[in-house]
Amino acid sequence: MLNLWTMIDFPELTLILVVVVLIFGAGRLPALGDALGRTVQGFRRAARGQNEIDVTPRREASKDL
């Protein structure tokens, strides 16, 4: 099985970076990096099974008025 990172060298990374800058512009790169980082972090958290939101219903005591 070939690993993708062993196949990509410096010229390919440079070309990818140039294309990304041309498409999105240099001003939006920090926002894109932040969004990508949050996405990867959320995916890793979901893969580990740690949910941020607990969706189990809570039992509430009924109050008669």
Stockholm file with secondary structure:
# STOCKHOLM 1.0

chainA/1-65         MLNLWTMIDFPELTLILVVVVLIFGAGRLPALGDALGRTVQGFRRAARGQNEIDVTPRREASKDL
#=GR chainA/1-65 SS CCCHHHHCCHHHHHHHHHHHHHHHCGGGHHHHHHHHHHHHHHHHHHHHTCCSSCCCCCCCCCCCC
#=GC SS_cons        CCCHHHHCCHHHHHHHHHHHHHHHCGGGHHHHHHHHHHHHHHHHHHHHTCCSSCCCCCCCCCCCC
//
